[in-house]
Amino acid sequence: MYTSQFNDMPLSEIINSIKEQGYFFCETAITEQHVDQLLSEVDFNTILVNNNDPGVVISGTQRFLTHCLAKSKKAYDLITSRRVLDICNTYFTERYQLTNHRFCQMRRTLHMPWHTDNNLQHGSQLVGKHPMPGLLFLFYLSEGNPSPFQYIKDSHTWSHKYDHEIYLSDRWVETHHQNEVLNFNVSKGSLIICDIHGIHRAAPFSDPRHVRNTLLFQVDQVGSHYIGHGEQNLVNTEFIDNFSPEIFDYLGFGVRRDYPASPNSSAATMTMHDLLNLQRQLLPLTLKAVVKNLVTTLLPAELIVDLKRTIWTMKSKH
């Protein structure tokens, strides 16, 4: 899963980098094979409609699989790995929990605002910023990235002055901190761990051929004053092959969670291009539904049951 470059990195060096600089960067943290296996467990092209299975949602030019702990064993292994827990155990001084996680795919164009991730919510509504320590783990799963990760140097030490802001404008950053913007040219397998109080973003891009895949998750030191902080988790119990009180506490078993899964998506958050693609996906299913409804309307229910029994019997013999 992890490369020797990341595995052999002294834990103290990772923690000191985060505490002093606000971030840690490893150019190749996970193997190319593991990246390919991660992506093989996510179908970004199929949007589920009236389907009980956890799936991908669309928000603008981005696609998200929020419930990746319910869908991807490889994501579960990465998020609950001993290496991640060791980093958290060393960095945090009190109880910490996984507060959100998701696969994210960006397509064609994106202009992400400058922001921090110490968000405090009431339901799905952002109501302010919190002072709790936290870490953002960001794994890059694509090659040839025209949208580097950007971080304002030392911003984790002073961003609290702007806790009344949701985002910071490009113009403000260019005026006050242009020379302090750090660019990280990430590639397939890269990892960035950053203090959630640091001001960062993915650099804006516009390229109809570009697709950027990431796996990100956030871990916060949730204090007693912030009961309910964090998104609701869905975990496939089949994936839990590392049973321990530490894992259960980290995943939030038995812990109140007040935030819904993010992003808050619906048909209204889809682009026209994606809406048309969805209609093409629904057309054969719509025709199938029409035929099925005609049959159930015209034929007696008992006859339909007998037909189903006959078909099942014929199939079971083969």
PLY file of the C-alpha trace (Angstrom):
ply
format ascii 1.0
element vertex 318
property float x
property float y
property float z
element edge 317
property int vertex1
property int vertex2
end_header
0.00 0.00 0.00
2.56 2.59 1.11
5.90 3.22 -0.56
9.20 2.92 1.29
9.61 6.69 0.87
6.60 7.26 3.13
6.92 4.20 5.37
10.56 4.93 6.21
9.93 8.60 6.99
10.46 9.17 10.72
7.18 9.95 12.45
8.78 12.88 14.25
9.75 14.44 10.92
6.14 14.25 9.66
4.69 15.74 12.86
7.30 18.51 13.10
6.64 19.50 9.48
2.90 19.80 10.15
3.31 21.72 13.39
5.99 24.10 12.12
5.00 24.59 8.48
1.33 23.63 8.60
1.74 20.77 6.12
3.65 17.63 5.21
4.25 16.61 1.58
5.35 13.23 0.25
5.73 13.04 -3.53
5.07 9.28 -3.69
3.29 7.93 -0.61
1.18 5.08 -2.02
2.08 2.64 -4.76
0.73 2.94 -8.28
-0.83 -0.52 -7.89
-2.79 0.59 -4.82
-3.96 3.74 -6.61
-5.26 1.63 -9.50
-7.02 -0.71 -7.06
-8.64 2.27 -5.29
-10.00 3.67 -8.54
-11.25 0.25 -9.67
-13.65 0.27 -6.70
-15.30 3.55 -7.71
-17.61 4.08 -10.70
-17.62 7.83 -11.31
-19.69 7.51 -14.49
-22.87 5.92 -13.10
-25.34 8.05 -11.16
-27.75 5.96 -9.10
-31.48 6.74 -9.22
-33.88 4.98 -6.84
-31.10 2.56 -5.89
-30.20 1.53 -2.33
-26.48 1.13 -3.05
-24.10 3.98 -2.01
-23.06 5.81 -5.14
-21.54 8.88 -6.75
-23.19 12.31 -6.70
-22.48 15.38 -8.85
-21.96 18.95 -7.71
-21.00 21.26 -10.56
-17.92 19.86 -12.31
-17.06 17.63 -9.34
-18.15 14.08 -8.55
-18.07 12.62 -5.06
-18.32 9.21 -3.46
-18.84 10.28 0.14
-19.62 6.87 1.61
-16.35 5.31 0.52
-16.06 3.30 3.77
-19.20 1.50 2.65
-18.05 0.96 -0.93
-14.26 0.62 -1.11
-12.20 -1.86 0.92
-8.99 -0.27 -0.33
-10.16 3.13 0.92
-11.04 1.59 4.29
-7.57 0.03 4.52
-5.92 3.39 3.77
-8.07 5.51 6.10
-7.72 3.09 9.04
-4.09 2.11 8.37
-1.58 1.85 11.21
0.48 4.63 9.61
-2.44 7.08 9.67
-3.34 6.17 13.26
0.27 6.56 14.39
0.38 10.05 12.88
-2.88 10.96 14.65
-1.78 9.45 17.96
1.41 11.50 17.88
-0.14 14.74 16.65
-3.26 14.95 18.82
-3.20 15.27 22.60
-6.81 14.19 23.20
-9.48 12.01 21.61
-9.66 12.30 17.83
-12.19 11.07 15.27
-12.61 10.69 11.54
-15.05 13.53 10.75
-15.39 13.26 6.96
-14.03 11.33 3.99
-14.68 11.09 0.27
-13.41 10.30 -3.19
-13.50 13.39 -5.38
-13.20 13.72 -9.14
-12.82 17.12 -10.82
-13.54 17.44 -14.52
-12.96 20.08 -17.20
-12.86 23.23 -15.08
-12.80 24.34 -11.47
-12.20 27.54 -9.53
-11.88 26.55 -5.89
-11.84 29.46 -3.41
-9.19 29.89 -0.74
-10.47 28.32 2.48
-9.76 26.52 5.73
-11.39 23.25 6.80
-12.17 23.99 10.45
-15.85 24.32 9.62
-18.62 24.33 12.19
-22.08 23.39 10.92
-25.71 23.34 11.96
-27.06 20.50 9.86
-25.76 21.17 6.35
-25.42 24.92 6.98
-21.97 26.40 7.70
-22.30 28.61 10.79
-18.70 29.43 11.65
-15.22 28.12 12.37
-13.99 26.05 15.32
-10.66 26.07 17.19
-10.23 22.28 17.43
-6.99 20.79 16.08
-7.44 18.77 12.92
-5.62 17.18 9.99
-6.60 16.89 6.33
-5.15 13.85 4.52
-5.19 14.33 0.75
-4.09 11.50 -1.56
-3.71 12.22 -5.28
-4.77 9.47 -7.68
-4.06 11.05 -11.11
-1.06 11.81 -13.29
-0.35 15.05 -15.17
-2.03 17.44 -12.76
-2.49 21.02 -14.09
-4.06 22.03 -10.76
-1.39 21.97 -8.03
-2.21 22.11 -4.35
-1.71 25.65 -3.04
-1.03 26.63 0.56
-0.38 30.05 2.08
2.82 29.83 4.09
2.36 29.92 7.89
-1.38 30.61 7.50
-2.23 27.97 10.13
-0.84 30.39 12.73
-2.97 33.42 11.83
-6.05 32.25 9.90
-8.16 32.57 13.09
-8.22 36.33 12.44
-10.56 35.58 9.50
-12.84 33.02 11.15
-15.78 35.27 10.25
-15.13 34.58 6.54
-16.39 31.53 4.64
-13.82 32.01 1.87
-11.00 34.42 1.07
-11.00 36.09 -2.34
-8.30 35.70 -4.99
-7.82 39.47 -4.99
-7.24 39.57 -1.22
-4.65 36.78 -1.40
-2.89 38.42 -4.37
-2.79 41.74 -2.53
-1.62 40.52 0.87
0.06 37.12 0.43
1.04 36.67 -3.20
4.68 35.92 -2.33
3.69 33.39 0.33
1.65 31.05 -1.88
3.31 27.63 -2.03
2.61 25.37 -5.02
2.93 21.59 -4.78
3.17 19.81 -8.11
1.48 16.60 -7.12
1.34 13.36 -9.08
-0.20 9.90 -8.86
0.40 8.60 -5.33
1.30 11.96 -3.73
0.15 12.78 -0.21
-0.39 16.09 1.52
-1.28 16.26 5.19
-2.15 19.75 6.34
-3.39 21.56 9.41
-7.10 22.24 8.80
-6.53 25.85 9.97
-4.17 26.50 7.06
-5.51 28.45 4.07
-5.35 26.31 0.93
-7.03 25.29 -2.30
-6.58 23.40 -5.56
-5.32 25.89 -8.15
-7.98 26.91 -10.71
-7.84 25.11 -14.05
-9.73 24.87 -17.32
-8.91 21.88 -19.48
-11.66 19.82 -21.16
-9.39 16.77 -21.21
-8.32 16.85 -17.59
-9.72 14.60 -14.86
-8.31 14.85 -11.34
-9.02 12.08 -8.80
-8.34 12.38 -5.08
-9.14 10.58 -1.84
-9.38 12.92 1.12
-10.36 12.56 4.73
-10.30 14.73 7.84
-9.49 13.85 11.43
-10.39 16.28 14.24
-9.70 16.37 17.96
-13.37 16.63 18.88
-13.77 18.33 22.25
-16.66 18.07 24.70
-17.93 21.49 23.62
-18.55 20.22 20.08
-20.62 17.06 20.59
-22.16 16.08 17.24
-19.32 17.52 15.15
-18.67 15.41 12.06
-20.47 13.80 9.14
-22.49 10.63 9.49
-20.51 7.50 8.61
-21.62 4.42 6.71
-19.19 1.53 7.14
-19.36 -1.86 5.45
-18.85 -4.23 8.40
-17.23 -6.76 6.03
-14.28 -4.37 5.71
-13.52 -4.26 9.44
-10.75 -6.82 9.74
-8.78 -4.77 12.28
-11.17 -4.88 15.26
-10.02 -2.77 18.21
-11.43 -0.14 20.57
-9.04 2.31 18.89
-10.59 1.72 15.45
-14.17 1.90 16.73
-13.46 5.16 18.56
-11.70 6.60 15.51
-14.63 5.74 13.21
-17.15 7.15 15.70
-19.09 4.02 16.64
-21.76 5.03 19.16
-20.87 8.72 18.80
-23.40 11.37 17.86
-22.91 12.92 14.41
-25.06 15.90 13.40
-23.74 16.74 9.92
-25.26 15.10 6.83
-23.03 13.69 4.12
-21.39 16.36 1.99
-21.87 17.73 -0.61
-25.57 18.55 -0.36
-26.50 17.33 -3.85
-29.60 16.99 -6.04
-30.52 17.29 -9.71
-30.17 21.06 -9.23
-26.40 20.71 -8.57
-25.77 18.93 -11.89
-24.52 20.60 -15.06
-26.63 20.49 -18.24
-24.10 18.10 -19.76
-24.52 15.67 -16.84
-28.31 16.06 -16.80
-28.46 15.03 -20.48
-26.19 12.06 -19.80
-28.47 11.05 -16.94
-31.49 11.17 -19.27
-29.70 8.84 -21.69
-28.94 6.50 -18.78
-32.59 6.59 -17.67
-34.18 6.07 -21.12
-33.83 2.25 -21.29
-34.82 1.98 -17.62
-37.88 4.16 -18.30
-38.97 1.90 -21.17
-38.51 -1.15 -18.95
-40.58 0.51 -16.22
-43.39 1.32 -18.70
-43.58 -2.29 -19.87
-43.53 -3.57 -16.29
-46.31 -1.19 -15.23
-48.44 -2.21 -18.21
-48.05 -5.88 -17.35
-48.91 -5.38 -13.66
-51.93 -3.26 -14.65
-53.36 -5.63 -17.28
-52.61 -9.04 -15.74
-54.05 -10.44 -12.49
-51.57 -10.46 -9.60
-51.97 -14.23 -9.11
-51.05 -14.88 -12.77
-47.91 -12.70 -12.42
-46.86 -14.71 -9.34
-47.36 -17.99 -11.23
-45.29 -16.68 -14.15
-42.47 -15.69 -11.78
-42.55 -19.17 -10.17
-42.43 -20.84 -13.60
-39.49 -18.69 -14.76
-37.58 -19.31 -11.49
-38.17 -23.08 -11.80
-36.90 -23.13 -15.37
-33.76 -21.17 -14.43
-33.02 -23.33 -11.38
-32.97 -26.47 -13.58
-30.16 -24.96 -15.67
0 1
1 2
2 3
3 4
4 5
5 6
6 7
7 8
8 9
9 10
10 11
11 12
12 13
13 14
14 15
15 16
16 17
17 18
18 19
19 20
20 21
21 22
22 23
23 24
24 25
25 26
26 27
27 28
28 29
29 30
30 31
31 32
32 33
33 34
34 35
35 36
36 37
37 38
38 39
39 40
40 41
41 42
42 43
43 44
44 45
45 46
46 47
47 48
48 49
49 50
50 51
51 52
52 53
53 54
54 55
55 56
56 57
57 58
58 59
59 60
60 61
61 62
62 63
63 64
64 65
65 66
66 67
67 68
68 69
69 70
70 71
71 72
72 73
73 74
74 75
75 76
76 77
77 78
78 79
79 80
80 81
81 82
82 83
83 84
84 85
85 86
86 87
87 88
88 89
89 90
90 91
91 92
92 93
93 94
94 95
95 96
96 97
97 98
98 99
99 100
100 101
101 102
102 103
103 104
104 105
105 106
106 107
107 108
108 109
109 110
110 111
111 112
112 113
113 114
114 115
115 116
116 117
117 118
118 119
119 120
120 121
121 122
122 123
123 124
124 125
125 126
126 127
127 128
128 129
129 130
130 131
131 132
132 133
133 134
134 135
135 136
136 137
137 138
138 139
139 140
140 141
141 142
142 143
143 144
144 145
145 146
146 147
147 148
148 149
149 150
150 151
151 152
152 153
153 154
154 155
155 156
156 157
157 158
158 159
159 160
160 161
161 162
162 163
163 164
164 165
165 166
166 167
167 168
168 169
169 170
170 171
171 172
172 173
173 174
174 175
175 176
176 177
177 178
178 179
179 180
180 181
181 182
182 183
183 184
184 185
185 186
186 187
187 188
188 189
189 190
190 191
191 192
192 193
193 194
194 195
195 196
196 197
197 198
198 199
199 200
200 201
201 202
202 203
203 204
204 205
205 206
206 207
207 208
208 209
209 210
210 211
211 212
212 213
213 214
214 215
215 216
216 217
217 218
218 219
219 220
220 221
221 222
222 223
223 224
224 225
225 226
226 227
227 228
228 229
229 230
230 231
231 232
232 233
233 234
234 235
235 236
236 237
237 238
238 239
239 240
240 241
241 242
242 243
243 244
244 245
245 246
246 247
247 248
248 249
249 250
250 251
251 252
252 253
253 254
254 255
255 256
256 257
257 258
258 259
259 260
260 261
261 262
262 263
263 264
264 265
265 266
266 267
267 268
268 269
269 270
270 271
271 272
272 273
273 274
274 275
275 276
276 277
277 278
278 279
279 280
280 281
281 282
282 283
283 284
284 285
285 286
286 287
287 288
288 289
289 290
290 291
291 292
292 293
293 294
294 295
295 296
296 297
297 298
298 299
299 300
300 301
301 302
302 303
303 304
304 305
305 306
306 307
307 308
308 309
309 310
310 311
311 312
312 313
313 314
314 315
315 316
316 317
